[in-house]
Amino acid sequence: MTASNRTALITGASAGIGAAFARYLASEGYGLLLVARRAERLQQLAAELSEQHGIPCEVFAADLNDPAAPAAIIDYAQRSNIHIDVLINNAGLSGKDAFASTPWPTLAAEIQLMVTAVTELCHRVLPGMQARGWGRIINLSSIAAFAPPGASLLYTGIKSYVLGMSQSLDMELKPQGIHVTALCPGFTHSEFHDTMGTRDQANQLPDILWQDADAVVEEGWRAVMKGKPVCVPGTVNKIIAGSMRPLPVSLQYYLGDRMNPFKQ
Ligand SMILES: NC(=O)c1ccc[n+]([C@@H]2O[C@H](COP(=O)([O-])OP(=O)(O)OC[C@H]3O[C@@H](n4cnc5c(N)ncnc54)[C@H](OP(=O)(O)O)[C@@H]3O)[C@@H](O)[C@H]2O)c1
């Protein structure tokens, strides 16, 4: 089977890293099923990519805060006779407010979007991948999973879950031809900090800490094709992640408290 017979489901394809994945995989000949809430953006991207690359490109508008969304996406794919060979579990955001004063439904929605929906989509695409003996799954974690925890950020715990879960899935599934990679970017140019409300603080950070979404995508895709369960893209991010791991937990805690650029 060649890329031209394969289809990638990409969540959060309306912006940033997800849109960059759509562009990259379309250029490699993959058919696409694009998911996010902003249907108009998805439709524009789908039209552009099918015109440029001659690939089939479908759109399914869904809010992944809705617990019914993952089943609805896979149901749509099955009804449309789309086989999901590649899953890019990318949709995500971070809150920035204090845990104690954030309403529970807001926190529950973060967990639904970046833990439950990510896990459920992995589970739901597997039967097809197992039947075909080939699959590639990239779950967006973050360098936050390696860096010291920041006060108030549920995000650190969520992305640590995604990192550990992806490694376990990879161990289980690689013998069946299915590779799973946790992609752990650092600061990446996208709409993430606009949504989080931290654009001003993010703009103060030195250029050396930033990567373009295209570079993150290319390194992440190379990693999953090579069967690497964890990918920290970019030299600077690799140095940061690598230097944090061996530190004692108490020192990680101290640094997290002192160095969080988004501390209120
Ligand atoms: N940018 C960074 O610095 C950075 C660093 C490390 C990890 N990451 C991770 O990379 C992933 C992509 O982030 P990004 O930087 O590309 O951010 P972005 O530009 O803000 O894009 C986020 C995407 O997620 C989608 N999304 C958000 N909530 C959704 C929901 N409830 N249902 C469906 N789709 C939803 C958005 O689409 P709609 O609004 O149209 O629904 C959008 O397409 C995230 O998982 C993020 O945690 C980012």
The ligand as an SDF file (V2000), in Angstrom:
LIG
                    3D

 48 52  0  0  0  0  0  0  0  0999 V2000
    2.3860   25.8290   20.4170 N   0  0  0  0  0  0  0  0  0  0  0  0
    3.1230   25.3670   21.3900 C   0  0  0  0  0  0  0  0  0  0  0  0
    3.9840   26.0910   21.9230 O   0  0  0  0  0  0  0  0  0  0  0  0
    2.9490   23.9360   21.8500 C   0  0  0  0  0  0  0  0  0  0  0  0
    3.9750   23.3650   22.6170 C   0  0  0  0  0  0  0  0  0  0  0  0
    3.8440   22.0500   23.0520 C   0  0  0  0  0  0  0  0  0  0  0  0
    2.7210   21.3160   22.7180 C   0  0  0  0  0  0  0  0  0  0  0  0
    1.7380   21.8900   21.9810 N   0  0  0  0  0  0  0  0  0  0  0  0
    0.5590   21.0700   21.6890 C   0  0  0  0  0  0  0  0  0  0  0  0
    0.3590   21.0220   20.2920 O   0  0  0  0  0  0  0  0  0  0  0  0
   -1.0230   20.8160   20.0000 C   0  0  0  0  0  0  0  0  0  0  0  0
   -1.4630   21.8130   18.9460 C   0  0  0  0  0  0  0  0  0  0  0  0
   -1.3490   23.1170   19.4730 O   0  0  0  0  0  0  0  0  0  0  0  0
   -1.0290   24.3920   18.5690 P   0  0  0  0  0  0  0  0  0  0  0  0
    0.1980   25.0020   19.1200 O   0  0  0  0  0  0  0  0  0  0  0  0
   -1.0830   24.0500   17.1360 O   0  0  0  0  0  0  0  0  0  0  0  0
   -2.2560   25.3260   19.0020 O   0  0  0  0  0  0  0  0  0  0  0  0
   -3.3380   26.1400   18.1240 P   0  0  0  0  0  0  0  0  0  0  0  0
   -2.6720   26.8390   16.9920 O   0  0  0  0  0  0  0  0  0  0  0  0
   -4.0880   26.9520   19.1210 O   0  0  0  0  0  0  0  0  0  0  0  0
   -4.2740   24.9800   17.5480 O   0  0  0  0  0  0  0  0  0  0  0  0
   -5.0780   24.2110   18.4060 C   0  0  0  0  0  0  0  0  0  0  0  0
   -6.0190   23.3620   17.5840 C   0  0  0  0  0  0  0  0  0  0  0  0
   -6.8150   22.5830   18.4950 O   0  0  0  0  0  0  0  0  0  0  0  0
   -8.1810   22.6970   18.1130 C   0  0  0  0  0  0  0  0  0  0  0  0
   -9.0600   22.5640   19.2670 N   0  0  0  0  0  0  0  0  0  0  0  0
   -8.9890   23.2140   20.4570 C   0  0  0  0  0  0  0  0  0  0  0  0
  -10.0270   22.8740   21.2430 N   0  0  0  0  0  0  0  0  0  0  0  0
  -10.7800   21.9910   20.5150 C   0  0  0  0  0  0  0  0  0  0  0  0
  -11.9960   21.2950   20.7680 C   0  0  0  0  0  0  0  0  0  0  0  0
  -12.6720   21.4640   21.9120 N   0  0  0  0  0  0  0  0  0  0  0  0
  -12.4860   20.4630   19.8200 N   0  0  0  0  0  0  0  0  0  0  0  0
  -11.8170   20.3050   18.6290 C   0  0  0  0  0  0  0  0  0  0  0  0
  -10.6790   20.9450   18.3400 N   0  0  0  0  0  0  0  0  0  0  0  0
  -10.1690   21.7810   19.2670 C   0  0  0  0  0  0  0  0  0  0  0  0
   -8.2830   24.0990   17.4980 C   0  0  0  0  0  0  0  0  0  0  0  0
   -9.3700   24.1490   16.5690 O   0  0  0  0  0  0  0  0  0  0  0  0
  -10.7810   24.8930   16.7820 P   0  0  0  0  0  0  0  0  0  0  0  0
  -10.5250   26.0730   17.6750 O   0  0  0  0  0  0  0  0  0  0  0  0
  -11.1740   25.2580   15.3830 O   0  0  0  0  0  0  0  0  0  0  0  0
  -11.6550   23.8510   17.3900 O   0  0  0  0  0  0  0  0  0  0  0  0
   -6.9680   24.1900   16.7440 C   0  0  0  0  0  0  0  0  0  0  0  0
   -7.0930   23.6040   15.4740 O   0  0  0  0  0  0  0  0  0  0  0  0
   -1.7580   20.9390   21.3410 C   0  0  0  0  0  0  0  0  0  0  0  0
   -2.0610   19.6570   21.8330 O   0  0  0  0  0  0  0  0  0  0  0  0
   -0.7460   21.6230   22.2370 C   0  0  0  0  0  0  0  0  0  0  0  0
   -0.9400   21.2840   23.5860 O   0  0  0  0  0  0  0  0  0  0  0  0
    1.8260   23.1730   21.5380 C   0  0  0  0  0  0  0  0  0  0  0  0
  1  2  1  0
  2  3  2  0
  2  4  1  0
  4  5  1  0
  4 48  2  0
  5  6  2  0
  6  7  1  0
  7  8  2  0
  8  9  1  0
  8 48  1  0
  9 10  1  0
  9 46  1  0
 10 11  1  0
 11 12  1  0
 11 44  1  0
 12 13  1  0
 13 14  1  0
 14 15  2  0
 14 16  1  0
 14 17  1  0
 17 18  1  0
 18 19  2  0
 18 20  1  0
 18 21  1  0
 21 22  1  0
 22 23  1  0
 23 24  1  0
 23 42  1  0
 24 25  1  0
 25 26  1  0
 25 36  1  0
 26 27  1  0
 26 35  1  0
 27 28  2  0
 28 29  1  0
 29 30  1  0
 29 35  2  0
 30 31  1  0
 30 32  2  0
 32 33  1  0
 33 34  2  0
 34 35  1  0
 36 37  1  0
 36 42  1  0
 37 38  1  0
 38 39  2  0
 38 40  1  0
 38 41  1  0
 42 43  1  0
 44 45  1  0
 44 46  1  0
 46 47  1  0
M  CHG  2   8   1  16  -1
M  END
$$$$
